[in-house]
Every structure is written in structure tokens, then in C-alpha cells.
């Protein structure tokens, strides 16, 4: 599911990516990469509140994840 999500995101098929990351998170709920990348899909779709929820969840498991911290800063500044 992760690979499908990443492939969908690279092709700008964000809805498909979100569905794939949701499936991945059903299997492994605390998967930091799936949460962060689903958040990235949400940003690309303009769904900033959903992205922020995912990024905040990432920080529970990986508080120093630089990409997530960068995206949170970007969201707060815009």
C-alpha cells in the first residue's frame, strides 16, 4: 500500500494516494512515513487542517522528523 500511495502521489493522483495510505495505516497505525506522506497529499489538495492532523500525529512518534517540522512551519506561516 505504501508503494501504491507513493506512486499515486508522484503522479499527482492525491485521492488515490490517500486511499492507499489509509489502507497502509489500517495495517500499521503508527507508520510515520504513511502519516507524513498522506499529510503531503492533503496539502497538495488544499486540505490543510487534515494535513496538520497527520503531521501532529507524526510528531508523537518522531518528534524530530525534519520534513514534518518543515511542513508544519509552512502551514502555520501561510
HTML snippet that shows the backbone in 3Dmol.js (N, CA, C, O; Angstrom):
<script src="https://3Dmol.org/build/3Dmol-min.js"></script>
<div id="view" style="width:600px;height:400px;position:relative"></div>
<script>
const pdb = `
ATOM      1  N   UNK A   1       0.814  -1.183   0.000  1.00  0.00           N
ATOM      2  CA  UNK A   1       0.000   0.000   0.000  1.00  0.00           C
ATOM      3  C   UNK A   1       0.862   1.252   0.000  1.00  0.00           C
ATOM      4  O   UNK A   1       0.522   2.256  -0.626  1.00  0.00           O
ATOM      5  N   UNK A   2       1.977   1.180   0.707  1.00  0.00           N
ATOM      6  CA  UNK A   2       2.874   2.338   0.733  1.00  0.00           C
ATOM      7  C   UNK A   2       3.377   2.654  -0.674  1.00  0.00           C
ATOM      8  O   UNK A   2       3.344   3.807  -1.103  1.00  0.00           O
ATOM      9  N   UNK A   3       3.834   1.648  -1.377  1.00  0.00           N
ATOM     10  CA  UNK A   3       4.353   1.883  -2.737  1.00  0.00           C
ATOM     11  C   UNK A   3       3.285   2.452  -3.652  1.00  0.00           C
ATOM     12  O   UNK A   3       3.553   3.365  -4.433  1.00  0.00           O
ATOM     13  N   UNK A   4       2.080   1.918  -3.558  1.00  0.00           N
ATOM     14  CA  UNK A   4       0.985   2.431  -4.382  1.00  0.00           C
ATOM     15  C   UNK A   4       0.716   3.898  -4.036  1.00  0.00           C
ATOM     16  O   UNK A   4       0.518   4.723  -4.928  1.00  0.00           O
ATOM     17  N   UNK A   5       0.711   4.215  -2.755  1.00  0.00           N
ATOM     18  CA  UNK A   5       0.486   5.590  -2.322  1.00  0.00           C
ATOM     19  C   UNK A   5       1.562   6.530  -2.827  1.00  0.00           C
ATOM     20  O   UNK A   5       1.264   7.625  -3.304  1.00  0.00           O
ATOM     21  N   UNK A   6       2.813   6.104  -2.722  1.00  0.00           N
ATOM     22  CA  UNK A   6       3.917   6.936  -3.198  1.00  0.00           C
ATOM     23  C   UNK A   6       3.873   7.121  -4.716  1.00  0.00           C
ATOM     24  O   UNK A   6       4.151   8.205  -5.227  1.00  0.00           O
ATOM     25  N   UNK A   7       3.523   6.055  -5.421  1.00  0.00           N
ATOM     26  CA  UNK A   7       3.420   6.147  -6.872  1.00  0.00           C
ATOM     27  C   UNK A   7       2.273   7.093  -7.263  1.00  0.00           C
ATOM     28  O   UNK A   7       2.424   7.928  -8.155  1.00  0.00           O
ATOM     29  N   UNK A   8       1.146   6.953  -6.595  1.00  0.00           N
ATOM     30  CA  UNK A   8      -0.001   7.819  -6.882  1.00  0.00           C
ATOM     31  C   UNK A   8       0.357   9.276  -6.617  1.00  0.00           C
ATOM     32  O   UNK A   8      -0.002  10.160  -7.394  1.00  0.00           O
ATOM     33  N   UNK A   9       1.053   9.518  -5.538  1.00  0.00           N
ATOM     34  CA  UNK A   9       1.434  10.889  -5.210  1.00  0.00           C
ATOM     35  C   UNK A   9       2.378  11.453  -6.264  1.00  0.00           C
ATOM     36  O   UNK A   9       2.241  12.609  -6.665  1.00  0.00           O
ATOM     37  N   UNK A  10       3.322  10.654  -6.710  1.00  0.00           N
ATOM     38  CA  UNK A  10       4.267  11.138  -7.724  1.00  0.00           C
ATOM     39  C   UNK A  10       3.571  11.463  -9.039  1.00  0.00           C
ATOM     40  O   UNK A  10       4.065  12.266  -9.830  1.00  0.00           O
ATOM     41  N   UNK A  11       2.421  10.833  -9.267  1.00  0.00           N
ATOM     42  CA  UNK A  11       1.638  11.099 -10.479  1.00  0.00           C
ATOM     43  C   UNK A  11       0.528  12.120 -10.228  1.00  0.00           C
ATOM     44  O   UNK A  11      -0.343  12.330 -11.072  1.00  0.00           O
ATOM     45  N   UNK A  12       0.576  12.754  -9.047  1.00  0.00           N
ATOM     46  CA  UNK A  12      -0.400  13.776  -8.641  1.00  0.00           C
ATOM     47  C   UNK A  12      -1.832  13.245  -8.597  1.00  0.00           C
ATOM     48  O   UNK A  12      -2.790  13.968  -8.874  1.00  0.00           O
ATOM     49  N   UNK A  13      -1.954  11.975  -8.245  1.00  0.00           N
ATOM     50  CA  UNK A  13      -3.260  11.345  -8.036  1.00  0.00           C
ATOM     51  C   UNK A  13      -3.467  11.242  -6.524  1.00  0.00           C
ATOM     52  O   UNK A  13      -3.397  10.166  -5.931  1.00  0.00           O
ATOM     53  N   UNK A  14      -3.722  12.400  -5.934  1.00  0.00           N
ATOM     54  CA  UNK A  14      -3.709  12.510  -4.483  1.00  0.00           C
ATOM     55  C   UNK A  14      -4.813  11.718  -3.795  1.00  0.00           C
ATOM     56  O   UNK A  14      -4.590  11.147  -2.728  1.00  0.00           O
ATOM     57  N   UNK A  15      -5.983  11.678  -4.383  1.00  0.00           N
ATOM     58  CA  UNK A  15      -7.088  10.907  -3.773  1.00  0.00           C
ATOM     59  C   UNK A  15      -6.712   9.429  -3.681  1.00  0.00           C
ATOM     60  O   UNK A  15      -6.933   8.784  -2.656  1.00  0.00           O
ATOM     61  N   UNK A  16      -6.145   8.906  -4.757  1.00  0.00           N
ATOM     62  CA  UNK A  16      -5.699   7.508  -4.765  1.00  0.00           C
ATOM     63  C   UNK A  16      -4.592   7.307  -3.734  1.00  0.00           C
ATOM     64  O   UNK A  16      -4.561   6.293  -3.038  1.00  0.00           O
ATOM     65  N   UNK A  17      -3.691   8.273  -3.640  1.00  0.00           N
ATOM     66  CA  UNK A  17      -2.617   8.187  -2.650  1.00  0.00           C
ATOM     67  C   UNK A  17      -3.168   8.131  -1.240  1.00  0.00           C
ATOM     68  O   UNK A  17      -2.718   7.325  -0.425  1.00  0.00           O
ATOM     69  N   UNK A  18      -4.138   8.980  -0.949  1.00  0.00           N
ATOM     70  CA  UNK A  18      -4.743   8.997   0.388  1.00  0.00           C
ATOM     71  C   UNK A  18      -5.405   7.658   0.689  1.00  0.00           C
ATOM     72  O   UNK A  18      -5.269   7.136   1.795  1.00  0.00           O
ATOM     73  N   UNK A  19      -6.115   7.102  -0.280  1.00  0.00           N
ATOM     74  CA  UNK A  19      -6.741   5.787  -0.080  1.00  0.00           C
ATOM     75  C   UNK A  19      -5.701   4.725   0.227  1.00  0.00           C
ATOM     76  O   UNK A  19      -5.901   3.893   1.113  1.00  0.00           O
ATOM     77  N   UNK A  20      -4.590   4.749  -0.501  1.00  0.00           N
ATOM     78  CA  UNK A  20      -3.535   3.753  -0.278  1.00  0.00           C
ATOM     79  C   UNK A  20      -2.895   3.935   1.098  1.00  0.00           C
ATOM     80  O   UNK A  20      -2.646   2.958   1.804  1.00  0.00           O
ATOM     81  N   UNK A  21      -2.629   5.182   1.475  1.00  0.00           N
ATOM     82  CA  UNK A  21      -2.036   5.414   2.797  1.00  0.00           C
ATOM     83  C   UNK A  21      -3.012   5.039   3.909  1.00  0.00           C
ATOM     84  O   UNK A  21      -2.596   4.550   4.959  1.00  0.00           O
ATOM     85  N   UNK A  22      -4.298   5.263   3.688  1.00  0.00           N
ATOM     86  CA  UNK A  22      -5.291   4.816   4.672  1.00  0.00           C
ATOM     87  C   UNK A  22      -5.222   3.310   4.859  1.00  0.00           C
ATOM     88  O   UNK A  22      -5.273   2.820   5.987  1.00  0.00           O
ATOM     89  N   UNK A  23      -5.107   2.580   3.769  1.00  0.00           N
ATOM     90  CA  UNK A  23      -5.003   1.108   3.858  1.00  0.00           C
ATOM     91  C   UNK A  23      -3.740   0.703   4.603  1.00  0.00           C
ATOM     92  O   UNK A  23      -3.765  -0.204   5.436  1.00  0.00           O
ATOM     93  N   UNK A  24      -2.637   1.378   4.299  1.00  0.00           N
ATOM     94  CA  UNK A  24      -1.379   1.095   4.975  1.00  0.00           C
ATOM     95  C   UNK A  24      -1.511   1.346   6.475  1.00  0.00           C
ATOM     96  O   UNK A  24      -1.006   0.571   7.288  1.00  0.00           O
ATOM     97  N   UNK A  25      -2.194   2.432   6.838  1.00  0.00           N
ATOM     98  CA  UNK A  25      -2.359   2.778   8.252  1.00  0.00           C
ATOM     99  C   UNK A  25      -3.318   1.840   8.971  1.00  0.00           C
ATOM    100  O   UNK A  25      -3.250   1.717  10.194  1.00  0.00           O
ATOM    101  N   UNK A  26      -4.202   1.181   8.246  1.00  0.00           N
ATOM    102  CA  UNK A  26      -5.053   0.158   8.863  1.00  0.00           C
ATOM    103  C   UNK A  26      -4.196  -1.017   9.325  1.00  0.00           C
ATOM    104  O   UNK A  26      -4.472  -1.638  10.352  1.00  0.00           O
ATOM    105  N   UNK A  27      -3.165  -1.308   8.561  1.00  0.00           N
ATOM    106  CA  UNK A  27      -2.266  -2.425   8.873  1.00  0.00           C
ATOM    107  C   UNK A  27      -1.271  -2.034   9.961  1.00  0.00           C
ATOM    108  O   UNK A  27      -1.013  -2.800  10.890  1.00  0.00           O
ATOM    109  N   UNK A  28      -0.720  -0.831   9.829  1.00  0.00           N
ATOM    110  CA  UNK A  28       0.286  -0.357  10.782  1.00  0.00           C
ATOM    111  C   UNK A  28      -0.046   1.096  11.144  1.00  0.00           C
ATOM    112  O   UNK A  28       0.439   2.021  10.491  1.00  0.00           O
ATOM    113  N   UNK A  29      -0.871   1.302  12.182  1.00  0.00           N
ATOM    114  CA  UNK A  29      -1.405   2.627  12.502  1.00  0.00           C
ATOM    115  C   UNK A  29      -0.373   3.710  12.808  1.00  0.00           C
ATOM    116  O   UNK A  29      -0.655   4.892  12.612  1.00  0.00           O
ATOM    117  N   UNK A  30       0.794   3.343  13.276  1.00  0.00           N
ATOM    118  CA  UNK A  30       1.790   4.338  13.668  1.00  0.00           C
ATOM    119  C   UNK A  30       2.889   4.506  12.627  1.00  0.00           C
ATOM    120  O   UNK A  30       3.995   4.931  12.960  1.00  0.00           O
ATOM    121  N   UNK A  31       2.605   4.185  11.396  1.00  0.00           N
ATOM    122  CA  UNK A  31       3.607   4.283  10.326  1.00  0.00           C
ATOM    123  C   UNK A  31       3.846   5.749   9.989  1.00  0.00           C
ATOM    124  O   UNK A  31       3.006   6.401   9.369  1.00  0.00           O
ATOM    125  N   UNK A  32       4.996   6.255  10.405  1.00  0.00           N
ATOM    126  CA  UNK A  32       5.333   7.666  10.262  1.00  0.00           C
ATOM    127  C   UNK A  32       5.347   8.095   8.796  1.00  0.00           C
ATOM    128  O   UNK A  32       4.833   9.163   8.464  1.00  0.00           O
ATOM    129  N   UNK A  33       5.919   7.291   7.928  1.00  0.00           N
ATOM    130  CA  UNK A  33       6.010   7.670   6.509  1.00  0.00           C
ATOM    131  C   UNK A  33       4.622   7.771   5.886  1.00  0.00           C
ATOM    132  O   UNK A  33       4.361   8.690   5.110  1.00  0.00           O
ATOM    133  N   UNK A  34       3.740   6.851   6.210  1.00  0.00           N
ATOM    134  CA  UNK A  34       2.377   6.897   5.663  1.00  0.00           C
ATOM    135  C   UNK A  34       1.639   8.133   6.168  1.00  0.00           C
ATOM    136  O   UNK A  34       0.946   8.801   5.400  1.00  0.00           O
ATOM    137  N   UNK A  35       1.783   8.435   7.442  1.00  0.00           N
ATOM    138  CA  UNK A  35       1.119   9.619   8.005  1.00  0.00           C
ATOM    139  C   UNK A  35       1.645  10.896   7.370  1.00  0.00           C
ATOM    140  O   UNK A  35       0.875  11.766   6.964  1.00  0.00           O
ATOM    141  N   UNK A  36       2.962  10.997   7.289  1.00  0.00           N
ATOM    142  CA  UNK A  36       3.546  12.217   6.734  1.00  0.00           C
ATOM    143  C   UNK A  36       3.184  12.386   5.271  1.00  0.00           C
ATOM    144  O   UNK A  36       2.828  13.483   4.840  1.00  0.00           O
ATOM    145  N   UNK A  37       3.270  11.324   4.514  1.00  0.00           N
ATOM    146  CA  UNK A  37       3.017  11.428   3.090  1.00  0.00           C
ATOM    147  C   UNK A  37       1.535  11.639   2.808  1.00  0.00           C
ATOM    148  O   UNK A  37       1.182  12.333   1.854  1.00  0.00           O
ATOM    149  N   UNK A  38       0.672  11.057   3.615  1.00  0.00           N
ATOM    150  CA  UNK A  38      -0.752  11.353   3.461  1.00  0.00           C
ATOM    151  C   UNK A  38      -0.988  12.836   3.742  1.00  0.00           C
ATOM    152  O   UNK A  38      -1.778  13.485   3.057  1.00  0.00           O
ATOM    153  N   UNK A  39      -0.299  13.367   4.752  1.00  0.00           N
ATOM    154  CA  UNK A  39      -0.374  14.803   5.026  1.00  0.00           C
ATOM    155  C   UNK A  39       0.087  15.629   3.835  1.00  0.00           C
ATOM    156  O   UNK A  39      -0.498  16.669   3.531  1.00  0.00           O
ATOM    157  N   UNK A  40       1.130  15.169   3.165  1.00  0.00           N
ATOM    158  CA  UNK A  40       1.614  15.866   1.967  1.00  0.00           C
ATOM    159  C   UNK A  40       0.556  15.854   0.861  1.00  0.00           C
ATOM    160  O   UNK A  40       0.385  16.846   0.152  1.00  0.00           O
ATOM    161  N   UNK A  41      -0.147  14.741   0.718  1.00  0.00           N
ATOM    162  CA  UNK A  41      -1.251  14.672  -0.260  1.00  0.00           C
ATOM    163  C   UNK A  41      -2.330  15.685   0.099  1.00  0.00           C
ATOM    164  O   UNK A  41      -2.854  16.390  -0.763  1.00  0.00           O
ATOM    165  N   UNK A  42      -2.651  15.742   1.389  1.00  0.00           N
ATOM    166  CA  UNK A  42      -3.668  16.692   1.825  1.00  0.00           C
ATOM    167  C   UNK A  42      -3.263  18.132   1.495  1.00  0.00           C
ATOM    168  O   UNK A  42      -4.084  18.918   1.024  1.00  0.00           O
ATOM    169  N   UNK A  43      -2.000  18.471   1.743  1.00  0.00           N
ATOM    170  CA  UNK A  43      -1.529  19.820   1.406  1.00  0.00           C
ATOM    171  C   UNK A  43      -1.719  20.087  -0.078  1.00  0.00           C
ATOM    172  O   UNK A  43      -2.202  21.150  -0.468  1.00  0.00           O
ATOM    173  N   UNK A  44      -1.340  19.126  -0.899  1.00  0.00           N
ATOM    174  CA  UNK A  44      -1.450  19.297  -2.345  1.00  0.00           C
ATOM    175  C   UNK A  44      -2.889  19.502  -2.792  1.00  0.00           C
ATOM    176  O   UNK A  44      -3.138  20.087  -3.846  1.00  0.00           O
ATOM    177  N   UNK A  45      -3.829  19.027  -2.000  1.00  0.00           N
ATOM    178  CA  UNK A  45      -5.247  19.171  -2.324  1.00  0.00           C
ATOM    179  C   UNK A  45      -5.870  20.388  -1.642  1.00  0.00           C
ATOM    180  O   UNK A  45      -7.057  20.661  -1.819  1.00  0.00           O
ATOM    181  N   UNK A  46      -5.069  21.121  -0.860  1.00  0.00           N
ATOM    182  CA  UNK A  46      -5.583  22.284  -0.152  1.00  0.00           C
ATOM    183  C   UNK A  46      -6.313  21.945   1.130  1.00  0.00           C
ATOM    184  O   UNK A  46      -7.008  22.793   1.692  1.00  0.00           O
ATOM    185  N   UNK A  47      -6.166  20.723   1.598  1.00  0.00           N
ATOM    186  CA  UNK A  47      -6.832  20.279   2.830  1.00  0.00           C
ATOM    187  C   UNK A  47      -5.861  20.418   4.003  1.00  0.00           C
ATOM    188  O   UNK A  47      -5.385  19.426   4.555  1.00  0.00           O
ATOM    189  N   UNK A  48      -5.582  21.652   4.367  1.00  0.00           N
ATOM    190  CA  UNK A  48      -4.532  21.953   5.328  1.00  0.00           C
ATOM    191  C   UNK A  48      -4.837  21.456   6.734  1.00  0.00           C
ATOM    192  O   UNK A  48      -3.924  21.025   7.439  1.00  0.00           O
ATOM    193  N   UNK A  49      -6.077  21.503   7.156  1.00  0.00           N
ATOM    194  CA  UNK A  49      -6.408  21.001   8.509  1.00  0.00           C
ATOM    195  C   UNK A  49      -6.154  19.501   8.613  1.00  0.00           C
ATOM    196  O   UNK A  49      -5.640  19.023   9.625  1.00  0.00           O
ATOM    197  N   UNK A  50      -6.511  18.764   7.572  1.00  0.00           N
ATOM    198  CA  UNK A  50      -6.256  17.318   7.577  1.00  0.00           C
ATOM    199  C   UNK A  50      -4.754  17.048   7.591  1.00  0.00           C
ATOM    200  O   UNK A  50      -4.286  16.139   8.277  1.00  0.00           O
ATOM    201  N   UNK A  51      -4.005  17.842   6.833  1.00  0.00           N
ATOM    202  CA  UNK A  51      -2.546  17.684   6.818  1.00  0.00           C
ATOM    203  C   UNK A  51      -1.972  17.924   8.206  1.00  0.00           C
ATOM    204  O   UNK A  51      -1.134  17.157   8.680  1.00  0.00           O
ATOM    205  N   UNK A  52      -2.423  18.985   8.850  1.00  0.00           N
ATOM    206  CA  UNK A  52      -1.900  19.312  10.177  1.00  0.00           C
ATOM    207  C   UNK A  52      -2.187  18.185  11.164  1.00  0.00           C
ATOM    208  O   UNK A  52      -1.336  17.875  11.998  1.00  0.00           O
ATOM    209  N   UNK A  53      -3.351  17.572  11.092  1.00  0.00           N
ATOM    210  CA  UNK A  53      -3.672  16.442  11.979  1.00  0.00           C
ATOM    211  C   UNK A  53      -2.677  15.310  11.783  1.00  0.00           C
ATOM    212  O   UNK A  53      -2.189  14.726  12.751  1.00  0.00           O
ATOM    213  N   UNK A  54      -2.379  15.001  10.518  1.00  0.00           N
ATOM    214  CA  UNK A  54      -1.413  13.928  10.253  1.00  0.00           C
ATOM    215  C   UNK A  54      -0.024  14.301  10.755  1.00  0.00           C
ATOM    216  O   UNK A  54       0.662  13.474  11.355  1.00  0.00           O
ATOM    217  N   UNK A  55       0.392  15.534  10.515  1.00  0.00           N
ATOM    218  CA  UNK A  55       1.726  15.956  10.954  1.00  0.00           C
ATOM    219  C   UNK A  55       1.844  15.939  12.478  1.00  0.00           C
ATOM    220  O   UNK A  55       2.880  15.547  13.014  1.00  0.00           O
ATOM    221  N   UNK A  56       0.794  16.359  13.172  1.00  0.00           N
ATOM    222  CA  UNK A  56       0.818  16.307  14.634  1.00  0.00           C
ATOM    223  C   UNK A  56       0.912  14.867  15.129  1.00  0.00           C
ATOM    224  O   UNK A  56       1.568  14.588  16.133  1.00  0.00           O
ATOM    225  N   UNK A  57       0.255  13.962  14.421  1.00  0.00           N
ATOM    226  CA  UNK A  57       0.339  12.539  14.777  1.00  0.00           C
ATOM    227  C   UNK A  57       1.762  12.015  14.558  1.00  0.00           C
ATOM    228  O   UNK A  57       2.265  11.239  15.371  1.00  0.00           O
ATOM    229  N   UNK A  58       2.405  12.427  13.480  1.00  0.00           N
ATOM    230  CA  UNK A  58       3.794  12.020  13.214  1.00  0.00           C
ATOM    231  C   UNK A  58       4.682  12.426  14.383  1.00  0.00           C
ATOM    232  O   UNK A  58       5.516  11.643  14.839  1.00  0.00           O
ATOM    233  N   UNK A  59       4.502  13.644  14.863  1.00  0.00           N
ATOM    234  CA  UNK A  59       5.382  14.152  15.924  1.00  0.00           C
ATOM    235  C   UNK A  59       5.256  13.374  17.231  1.00  0.00           C
ATOM    236  O   UNK A  59       6.160  13.427  18.064  1.00  0.00           O
ATOM    237  N   UNK A  60       4.164  12.660  17.424  1.00  0.00           N
ATOM    238  CA  UNK A  60       4.029  11.806  18.610  1.00  0.00           C
ATOM    239  C   UNK A  60       5.042  10.667  18.572  1.00  0.00           C
ATOM    240  O   UNK A  60       5.528  10.223  19.612  1.00  0.00           O
ATOM    241  N   UNK A  61       5.352  10.204  17.380  1.00  0.00           N
ATOM    242  CA  UNK A  61       6.239   9.044  17.215  1.00  0.00           C
ATOM    243  C   UNK A  61       7.644   9.430  16.767  1.00  0.00           C
ATOM    244  O   UNK A  61       8.604   8.703  17.019  1.00  0.00           O
ATOM    245  N   UNK A  62       7.760  10.576  16.102  1.00  0.00           N
ATOM    246  CA  UNK A  62       9.059  11.027  15.593  1.00  0.00           C
ATOM    247  C   UNK A  62       9.140  12.544  15.776  1.00  0.00           C
ATOM    248  O   UNK A  62       8.990  13.289  14.808  1.00  0.00           O
ATOM    249  N   UNK A  63       9.377  13.008  17.010  1.00  0.00           N
ATOM    250  CA  UNK A  63       9.301  14.438  17.297  1.00  0.00           C
ATOM    251  C   UNK A  63      10.338  15.303  16.582  1.00  0.00           C
ATOM    252  O   UNK A  63      10.190  16.525  16.545  1.00  0.00           O
ATOM    253  N   UNK A  64      11.359  14.711  16.027  1.00  0.00           N
ATOM    254  CA  UNK A  64      12.397  15.495  15.338  1.00  0.00           C
ATOM    255  C   UNK A  64      12.395  15.269  13.829  1.00  0.00           C
ATOM    256  O   UNK A  64      13.379  15.587  13.161  1.00  0.00           O
ATOM    257  N   UNK A  65      11.336  14.738  13.294  1.00  0.00           N
ATOM    258  CA  UNK A  65      11.261  14.455  11.857  1.00  0.00           C
ATOM    259  C   UNK A  65      11.242  15.788  11.112  1.00  0.00           C
ATOM    260  O   UNK A  65      10.247  16.512  11.125  1.00  0.00           O
ATOM    261  N   UNK A  66      12.364  16.093  10.466  1.00  0.00           N
ATOM    262  CA  UNK A  66      12.571  17.435   9.914  1.00  0.00           C
ATOM    263  C   UNK A  66      11.587  17.801   8.802  1.00  0.00           C
ATOM    264  O   UNK A  66      11.163  18.954   8.724  1.00  0.00           O
ATOM    265  N   UNK A  67      11.220  16.869   7.957  1.00  0.00           N
ATOM    266  CA  UNK A  67      10.275  17.166   6.893  1.00  0.00           C
ATOM    267  C   UNK A  67       8.916  17.548   7.438  1.00  0.00           C
ATOM    268  O   UNK A  67       8.256  18.452   6.924  1.00  0.00           O
ATOM    269  N   UNK A  68       8.505  16.852   8.481  1.00  0.00           N
ATOM    270  CA  UNK A  68       7.224  17.154   9.119  1.00  0.00           C
ATOM    271  C   UNK A  68       7.277  18.511   9.804  1.00  0.00           C
ATOM    272  O   UNK A  68       6.341  19.302   9.688  1.00  0.00           O
ATOM    273  N   UNK A  69       8.365  18.785  10.517  1.00  0.00           N
ATOM    274  CA  UNK A  69       8.504  20.085  11.175  1.00  0.00           C
ATOM    275  C   UNK A  69       8.497  21.216  10.145  1.00  0.00           C
ATOM    276  O   UNK A  69       7.893  22.265  10.373  1.00  0.00           O
ATOM    277  N   UNK A  70       9.163  21.003   9.022  1.00  0.00           N
ATOM    278  CA  UNK A  70       9.179  21.999   7.949  1.00  0.00           C
ATOM    279  C   UNK A  70       7.767  22.260   7.420  1.00  0.00           C
ATOM    280  O   UNK A  70       7.375  23.409   7.219  1.00  0.00           O
ATOM    281  N   UNK A  71       7.014  21.190   7.196  1.00  0.00           N
ATOM    282  CA  UNK A  71       5.669  21.347   6.649  1.00  0.00           C
ATOM    283  C   UNK A  71       4.722  22.017   7.647  1.00  0.00           C
ATOM    284  O   UNK A  71       3.851  22.791   7.251  1.00  0.00           O
ATOM    285  N   UNK A  72       4.888  21.724   8.925  1.00  0.00           N
ATOM    286  CA  UNK A  72       4.086  22.400   9.943  1.00  0.00           C
ATOM    287  C   UNK A  72       4.402  23.896   9.942  1.00  0.00           C
ATOM    288  O   UNK A  72       3.495  24.727   9.994  1.00  0.00           O
ATOM    289  N   UNK A  73       5.682  24.231   9.884  1.00  0.00           N
ATOM    290  CA  UNK A  73       6.070  25.650   9.833  1.00  0.00           C
ATOM    291  C   UNK A  73       5.472  26.327   8.625  1.00  0.00           C
ATOM    292  O   UNK A  73       4.976  27.450   8.723  1.00  0.00           O
ATOM    293  N   UNK A  74       5.511  25.661   7.485  1.00  0.00           N
ATOM    294  CA  UNK A  74       4.940  26.223   6.258  1.00  0.00           C
ATOM    295  C   UNK A  74       3.439  26.455   6.407  1.00  0.00           C
ATOM    296  O   UNK A  74       2.920  27.501   6.018  1.00  0.00           O
ATOM    297  N   UNK A  75       2.749  25.462   6.977  1.00  0.00           N
ATOM    298  CA  UNK A  75       1.315  25.620   7.176  1.00  0.00           C
ATOM    299  C   UNK A  75       0.982  26.785   8.098  1.00  0.00           C
ATOM    300  O   UNK A  75       0.040  27.537   7.847  1.00  0.00           O
ATOM    301  N   UNK A  76       1.757  26.929   9.161  1.00  0.00           N
ATOM    302  CA  UNK A  76       1.491  27.998  10.122  1.00  0.00           C
ATOM    303  C   UNK A  76       1.796  29.376   9.540  1.00  0.00           C
ATOM    304  O   UNK A  76       1.192  30.370   9.943  1.00  0.00           O
ATOM    305  N   UNK A  77       2.726  29.436   8.599  1.00  0.00           N
ATOM    306  CA  UNK A  77       3.109  30.722   8.008  1.00  0.00           C
ATOM    307  C   UNK A  77       2.186  31.161   6.874  1.00  0.00           C
ATOM    308  O   UNK A  77       2.166  32.336   6.509  1.00  0.00           O
ATOM    309  N   UNK A  78       1.432  30.234   6.325  1.00  0.00           N
ATOM    310  CA  UNK A  78       0.629  30.592   5.145  1.00  0.00           C
ATOM    311  C   UNK A  78      -0.837  30.721   5.469  1.00  0.00           C
ATOM    312  O   UNK A  78      -1.640  31.017   4.584  1.00  0.00           O
TER     313      UNK A  78
END
`;
const viewer = $3Dmol.createViewer("view");
viewer.addModel(pdb, "pdb");
viewer.setStyle({}, {cartoon: {color: "spectrum"}});
viewer.zoomTo();
viewer.render();
</script>
